[in-house]
Amino acid sequence: MMLFLCILLGLLWLFQVVFFEEIYKTVRINEIERSAQSIAAISELDDSTLNTYVGQIAQDHEVCTMILDSSGNILSTHDVLQDCTIHNMTASNILRLYANAVQQGGEKLTRFQRDAFRSGLYDAEYFKDLVDSTNTTMGESVIYTKIVSSEARGKDVIIILNTTISPVGSTIRTLQTELLLITAIMAALAALLSFLLAKRVAQPLAKMSAGARQLAGGNYDVHFDASGYREIAELSDSLNYASQELSKTGALQRELIANISHDLRTPLTMIEGYAEVMRDLPGENTPENVQIIIDEAKRLTSLVNDVLDISKIQSGTQTLTLTDFNITETIREVIGRFAKLTEQDGWIIDFHSDEEVMVNADRTRILQVIYNYINNAITHSGSDKVVQVTQRLVEHDGQRAVRIEVTDHGEGIAPDNIEHIWDRYYKVDKLHRRAQTGSGLGLSIVKGILEQHHARYGVESELGKGSTFWFEL
């Protein structure tokens, strides 16, 4: 803030004091040149009209004017300055102005000290510039001569203008005094504003920065409390939200490690136990025991695959292979995988479809989604052991889609839990039940696959009545 103030005041001092005199002189010279251009544009008018317009220009721009033709006939003259130079000139001096303008290509600007003409130097030097840059107390007189060819008059029109550039020393001193006062006031205001900004912006940001470092160090209990400007308050709220979510994620990760450790230890223990029994006891090397080892090994593979799948989805390394395939047949294939379960334990998986439907998607990944939906429904189904799978066509904004629904009649999901069931590591059922409860990654994998396909998905559930998971392609 103070640096900005110094730059601003420096520019004010530079232009209002250092360059003020030069800027003022440039403006006055440009003004007399523009006045001559304006008169030249109306030089074809008759004498009376020309005189009226030139008089207006002389008053507006504070310039003395003398308009005459090359024969010396005065067409218009206006004396509006107290010490006008051109109206005190002799005819010979006027002719010299005309001759000098002709030599310079039709226009001539002459600058000299205001007392030079009265002292005779003006005639002696033949209109050369006699401005003494070191003497700023006398001011300057400027004569601008312009020659315009007039077709209406058949001769040249000579436009002679005179203006004065007053000394600006007193004006500059006045500006210096004002700028000193402005500098003092602005410095005080800037210091006060800097203090207020530091108190309302810098200090809260410093506190939030310290809290963010604690958060990065793993302290999820840190609380960000900042007020004042809306943006700072919103940043504080965002950091508090991030802290809460990181805390939840940490808890879910710890729960995941506990669950996976238990899930991995159980099949490993069974594989080791059955293998030792088959080694040590005669007659225990039976197909049934071998099948148990195979089943537990498959269970281990499934757990590891879940972890690998979610890692690929989160890292963005999983790519899709899109093909056209029959999704109705794919659903039947997945249901067929549960045939042994339905035969031995009495589960009923009921499938309804209106017609055979072809879709363009990654068949392997969609098969994985359907499998997870059905397996999840079996895990949380009710005592009736019925899972309903429905395929039907729907339409959204003129676009047709196929909707797959998997319904169970289990305990349902509480409204507070529905928004979290798609999160990694989250499990509604906190009680660990082997052979039913998985790693908590299944629905998160489903979410990642469906979002890669830009598919719509969701769940509808009511406590005590069951849940319906669905997706559309």
C-alpha positions in Angstrom: 0.0 0.0 0.0 2.8 2.4 0.9 4.7 1.5 -2.3 1.5 2.2 -4.4 1.1 5.5 -2.6 4.7 6.5 -3.3 4.3 5.7 -7.0 1.0 7.7 -7.2 2.4 10.7 -5.5 5.6 10.5 -7.5 3.6 10.7 -10.7 1.6 13.6 -9.4 4.8 15.5 -8.5 6.4 14.6 -11.8 3.5 15.9 -14.0 2.2 18.7 -11.8 5.6 20.3 -10.9 8.5 19.1 -13.0 6.8 18.9 -16.4 4.0 21.3 -15.7 5.6 24.3 -17.5 6.5 22.3 -20.6 3.1 20.7 -20.8 1.4 24.1 -20.5 3.6 25.6 -23.3 2.9 22.6 -25.5 -0.9 23.0 -25.0 -0.8 26.7 -25.8 1.2 26.2 -29.0 -1.1 23.3 -30.1 -4.0 25.5 -29.4 -2.8 28.4 -31.7 -2.0 25.9 -34.4 -5.5 24.4 -34.2 -7.0 27.9 -34.3 -5.0 28.5 -37.6 -6.3 25.2 -39.0 -9.9 26.2 -38.2 -9.6 29.6 -39.8 -7.9 28.1 -42.9 -10.9 25.8 -43.3 -13.3 28.8 -43.5 -11.0 31.1 -45.6 -13.3 30.8 -48.7 -16.2 32.5 -46.9 -17.1 36.1 -47.7 -15.4 38.9 -45.6 -18.3 39.5 -43.3 -19.0 35.9 -42.4 -15.3 35.2 -42.1 -14.9 38.1 -39.7 -17.7 36.7 -37.5 -16.3 33.2 -37.3 -12.7 34.4 -36.7 -13.9 36.7 -33.9 -15.5 33.7 -32.2 -12.3 31.6 -32.5 -10.2 34.5 -31.1 -12.4 34.8 -28.0 -12.6 31.0 -27.4 -8.9 30.5 -27.7 -7.6 33.8 -26.4 -5.5 34.6 -29.5 -5.1 37.8 -31.5 -5.9 37.3 -35.2 -5.1 39.2 -38.4 -6.3 37.9 -41.7 -5.2 39.6 -44.9 -4.6 38.8 -48.5 -1.2 38.8 -50.3 -2.0 42.4 -51.5 -2.1 43.7 -48.0 -5.8 44.1 -47.7 -7.1 43.2 -44.2 -10.0 40.8 -44.3 -10.4 40.4 -40.5 -8.6 41.5 -37.4 -9.3 40.9 -33.7 -7.2 42.2 -30.8 -8.1 40.3 -27.6 -4.8 40.4 -25.7 -3.4 43.3 -23.6 0.1 43.2 -25.2 -0.7 41.9 -28.7 2.4 41.9 -30.8 1.0 41.7 -34.3 -1.3 44.7 -33.8 1.8 46.8 -32.9 3.8 45.7 -36.0 4.6 47.9 -38.9 3.6 46.9 -42.4 7.2 45.9 -43.1 7.2 43.5 -40.2 4.0 41.9 -41.5 5.7 41.4 -44.9 8.6 39.8 -43.2 6.3 37.3 -41.4 4.7 36.6 -44.8 8.2 36.1 -46.5 9.4 33.8 -43.7 6.3 31.7 -43.9 6.8 31.4 -47.7 10.4 30.3 -47.1 9.3 27.7 -44.5 6.7 26.1 -46.9 3.6 28.0 -46.0 3.7 28.2 -42.2 6.0 29.6 -39.6 6.0 29.5 -35.7 8.0 32.2 -33.9 8.6 32.3 -30.1 10.4 35.1 -28.3 10.5 36.9 -24.9 7.5 39.1 -24.4 9.7 42.3 -24.2 11.9 41.4 -27.2 9.7 43.2 -29.7 9.5 46.4 -27.7 13.3 46.5 -27.2 13.9 46.3 -30.9 15.5 42.9 -31.0 12.6 41.5 -32.9 13.3 43.5 -36.1 17.1 43.2 -35.8 17.1 39.4 -35.7 14.5 39.0 -38.5 12.0 37.0 -36.5 14.5 34.4 -35.1 13.5 32.8 -31.9 14.8 34.8 -28.9 13.5 32.7 -26.1 15.8 32.6 -23.0 15.0 29.3 -21.3 16.6 30.6 -18.1 14.3 33.6 -17.8 10.8 32.3 -16.9 9.6 35.5 -15.3 8.8 37.4 -18.5 6.8 34.8 -20.3 6.7 34.3 -24.0 4.9 35.6 -27.1 4.1 33.2 -29.9 3.3 34.2 -33.5 2.0 31.7 -35.9 1.8 32.5 -39.6 0.0 30.3 -42.1 -0.5 30.9 -45.9 -3.7 29.5 -47.6 -4.4 29.6 -51.3 -7.9 31.0 -51.9 -9.6 30.2 -55.2 -12.5 32.5 -54.5 -10.2 35.5 -54.0 -7.7 34.5 -56.6 -4.8 35.2 -54.2 -3.2 33.9 -51.0 -4.8 34.5 -47.6 -2.3 35.2 -44.8 -3.4 34.0 -41.4 -1.4 35.6 -38.5 -2.1 34.6 -34.9 -0.5 35.8 -31.7 -0.9 34.4 -28.2 1.1 34.7 -25.0 2.5 32.1 -22.6 2.3 33.5 -19.2 5.0 32.6 -16.5 3.9 29.7 -14.3 6.4 30.0 -11.5 3.7 31.1 -8.9 1.4 28.4 -10.2 4.1 25.7 -9.7 4.8 27.0 -6.2 1.1 26.8 -5.4 0.9 23.2 -6.7 4.0 22.3 -4.6 2.3 23.5 -1.5 -0.9 21.6 -2.3 1.0 18.4 -3.1 2.9 18.6 0.2 -0.4 18.7 2.0 -1.8 15.9 -0.2 1.3 13.8 0.4 1.0 14.2 4.2 -2.7 13.4 4.2 -2.4 10.4 1.9 0.5 9.0 3.8 -1.5 9.1 7.0 -4.6 7.6 5.3 -2.4 4.9 3.6 -0.8 4.0 6.9 -4.2 3.7 8.6 -5.6 1.6 5.7 -2.6 -0.6 5.7 -3.1 -1.3 9.4 -6.8 -2.1 8.9 -6.0 -4.4 6.0 -3.4 -6.1 8.0 -5.8 -6.6 10.8 -8.7 -7.8 8.7 -6.9 -9.7 5.9 -3.3 -10.5 6.7 -3.7 -11.7 10.3 -6.7 -14.0 9.5 -4.7 -15.4 6.5 -1.7 -15.9 8.7 -3.8 -17.9 11.3 -5.4 -19.9 8.5 -1.9 -20.6 7.0 -0.7 -21.9 10.4 -3.9 -24.1 10.7 -3.4 -25.4 7.2 0.1 -26.5 8.2 -1.3 -28.4 11.1 -3.9 -29.9 8.9 -1.2 -31.1 6.5 0.6 -32.6 9.4 -2.4 -34.8 10.2 -4.1 -32.8 12.9 -7.7 -33.0 11.6 -9.1 -31.4 14.8 -7.8 -27.9 13.9 -10.6 -25.3 13.5 -10.4 -22.3 11.2 -12.2 -19.3 12.7 -12.0 -16.2 10.5 -14.4 -13.3 10.0 -14.4 -10.0 8.1 -14.3 -10.0 4.4 -16.6 -12.5 2.7 -13.9 -14.2 0.7 -11.8 -14.9 3.9 -14.9 -16.2 5.7 -15.7 -18.5 2.7 -12.0 -19.7 2.7 -12.3 -20.4 6.4 -15.5 -22.4 5.8 -13.9 -24.3 3.0 -10.9 -25.3 5.1 -13.2 -26.4 8.0 -15.1 -28.6 5.5 -11.8 -30.0 4.1 -10.7 -30.7 7.7 -14.0 -32.6 8.4 -13.8 -34.6 5.2 -10.1 -35.5 5.8 -11.0 -36.6 9.3 -13.8 -38.8 7.9 -11.5 -40.2 5.2 -8.9 -41.0 7.8 -11.4 -42.8 9.9 -12.7 -44.7 6.9 -9.2 -45.6 5.8 -8.5 -47.0 9.3 -11.7 -49.0 9.1 -10.8 -50.3 5.6 -7.4 -51.5 6.9 -9.1 -53.3 9.8 -11.7 -54.8 7.5 -9.3 -55.9 4.8 -6.9 -57.2 7.4 -9.7 -59.3 8.9 -10.9 -60.4 5.4 -7.4 -61.4 4.3 -6.5 -63.1 7.6 -9.6 -65.3 7.6 -9.1 -67.0 4.2 -5.4 -67.3 4.7 -6.0 -69.0 8.0 -8.4 -71.4 6.4 -6.1 -72.2 3.5 -3.2 -72.8 5.9 -5.4 -74.9 8.3 -6.9 -77.1 5.6 -3.5 -77.5 3.9 -1.9 -78.7 7.2 -4.7 -81.1 7.8 -4.4 -82.6 4.3 -0.6 -82.9 4.9 -0.7 -84.4 8.4 -3.8 -86.5 8.4 -4.3 -89.5 6.1 -7.5 -89.5 4.2 -8.1 -85.7 4.5 -6.9 -85.1 1.0 -10.5 -85.0 -0.3 -12.0 -83.0 -3.2 -14.1 -81.1 -0.6 -11.1 -79.9 1.3 -9.3 -78.9 -1.9 -12.5 -77.0 -3.0 -12.5 -75.0 0.2 -8.9 -74.0 -0.4 -9.8 -73.0 -4.0 -12.8 -71.0 -2.8 -10.8 -69.1 -0.2 -8.0 -68.4 -2.7 -10.7 -66.9 -5.0 -12.0 -64.8 -2.2 -8.5 -63.5 -1.6 -8.2 -62.7 -5.3 -11.5 -60.8 -5.2 -10.4 -58.6 -2.3 -7.1 -57.8 -4.0 -8.9 -57.0 -7.3 -11.2 -54.6 -5.5 -8.3 -52.6 -4.1 -6.5 -52.6 -7.5 -9.7 -51.5 -9.3 -10.4 -48.6 -7.1 -6.7 -47.5 -7.3 -6.9 -47.5 -11.1 -10.2 -45.5 -11.1 -8.9 -42.9 -8.7 -5.6 -42.5 -10.5 -7.3 -42.2 -13.9 -5.2 -45.0 -15.4 -8.2 -47.3 -16.1 -9.3 -46.9 -19.8 -12.5 -48.1 -21.4 -12.9 -50.4 -24.4 -16.2 -49.4 -26.0 -18.0 -52.0 -28.1 -21.6 -52.8 -29.1 -23.0 -55.7 -27.1 -26.3 -57.2 -25.9 -26.8 -55.9 -22.3 -29.8 -58.2 -21.8 -27.6 -61.2 -22.4 -24.9 -59.7 -20.1 -27.4 -59.5 -17.3 -28.3 -63.2 -17.8 -24.6 -64.1 -17.8 -24.1 -62.4 -14.4 -27.2 -64.0 -12.9 -25.9 -67.3 -14.1 -22.8 -66.8 -12.0 -25.0 -66.9 -8.9 -26.6 -70.1 -10.0 -24.8 -72.2 -7.4 -25.7 -69.8 -4.6 -29.3 -69.8 -5.7 -29.4 -73.6 -5.9 -27.8 -74.3 -2.5 -29.1 -71.5 -0.3 -32.5 -70.9 -1.9 -31.9 -67.4 -3.3 -34.3 -66.3 -6.1 -32.9 -63.8 -8.6 -35.9 -62.7 -10.8 -35.1 -61.0 -14.1 -37.6 -59.0 -16.2 -36.9 -57.3 -19.5 -39.1 -55.9 -22.3 -36.8 -56.8 -25.1 -33.2 -57.5 -26.1 -31.2 -54.2 -26.0 -27.8 -53.3 -27.6 -25.6 -50.7 -26.0 -22.2 -49.2 -26.7 -20.0 -49.4 -23.6 -17.1 -51.4 -22.0 -18.7 -54.8 -21.6 -16.3 -56.0 -18.9 -16.8 -52.9 -16.7 -20.6 -52.9 -17.1 -20.6 -56.6 -16.2 -18.7 -55.7 -13.1 -21.3 -53.0 -12.2 -24.2 -55.5 -12.6 -22.3 -58.1 -10.6 -21.7 -55.6 -7.7 -25.3 -54.5 -7.7 -26.6 -58.1 -7.5 -24.0 -59.2 -5.0 -24.9 -56.1 -2.9 -28.6 -56.9 -3.1 -28.0 -60.5 -1.9 -25.8 -59.3 0.9 -28.5 -56.9 2.3 -31.6 -58.8 1.2 -34.4 -59.8 3.5 -35.6 -63.1 4.7 -37.5 -63.8 1.5 -34.1 -64.1 -0.3 -35.6 -62.5 -3.4 -33.7 -60.1 -5.7 -35.4 -58.5 -8.6 -33.5 -57.4 -11.7 -35.4 -55.2 -14.2 -34.4 -53.9 -17.6 -36.6 -51.3 -19.3 -36.4 -48.5 -21.8 -36.7 -44.8 -20.7 -36.5 -41.5 -22.5 -34.9 -38.2 -21.4 -35.1 -35.0 -23.5 -35.8 -37.1 -26.6 -32.9 -39.5 -25.9 -33.7 -43.1 -25.3 -31.7 -45.1 -22.7 -31.9 -48.5 -21.0 -32.4 -48.5 -17.3 -31.2 -51.4 -15.1 -32.7 -51.8 -11.6 -31.7 -54.2 -8.9 -34.1 -54.4 -6.0 -33.9 -56.2 -2.6 -36.4 -56.4 0.2 -33.9 -55.9 3.1 -33.4 -53.5 5.9 -33.0 -50.4 3.6 -30.7 -47.5 4.0 -31.2 -44.6 6.3 -31.5 -41.1 4.6 -28.4 -39.9 6.4 -26.3 -42.8 4.9 -27.5 -42.6 1.3 -25.2 -39.8 0.3 -22.2 -41.7 1.7 -22.7 -45.2 0.3 -20.8 -44.3 -2.9 -17.8 -43.2 -1.0 -14.6 -45.3 -0.7 -14.3 -47.5 2.4 -17.9 -46.7 3.5 -20.1 -49.5 4.8 -23.6 -49.0 6.1 -23.3 -52.3 8.1 -20.5 -51.7 10.6 -20.8 -55.3 11.9 -18.3 -57.5 10.1 -20.0 -60.6 8.6 -17.8 -62.9 6.7 -19.1 -64.1 3.3 -21.5 -61.2 3.3 -19.8 -57.9 4.0 -17.0 -56.9 1.6 -14.2 -54.4 1.6 -16.5 -51.4 1.3 -15.1 -50.6 -2.2 -17.8 -52.2 -4.4 -20.1 -49.2 -4.8 -17.2 -46.8 -5.1 -15.9 -49.0 -8.0 -19.4 -48.9 -9.5 -19.5 -45.1 -9.2 -16.1 -44.7 -10.9 -17.1 -47.0 -13.8 -20.5 -45.3 -14.4 -19.0 -41.8 -14.3 -16.4 -42.9 -16.9 -19.3 -43.9 -19.1 -21.1 -40.6 -18.3 -24.1 -42.7 -17.2 -26.8 -41.7 -14.8 -27.0 -43.8 -11.6 -28.6 -43.7 -8.1 -30.4 -45.5 -5.3 -33.9 -45.4 -3.9 -34.4 -46.8 -0.4 -36.8 -46.9 2.5 -36.0 -48.3 5.9 -37.6 -51.7 6.5 -38.7 -52.1 2.8 -35.5 -52.5 0.9 -33.4 -50.6 -1.7 -33.3 -50.2 -5.5 -30.0 -49.5 -7.1 -30.1 -48.4 -10.8 -28.1 -47.0 -13.7 -28.9 -45.9 -17.3 -26.9 -46.3 -20.5 
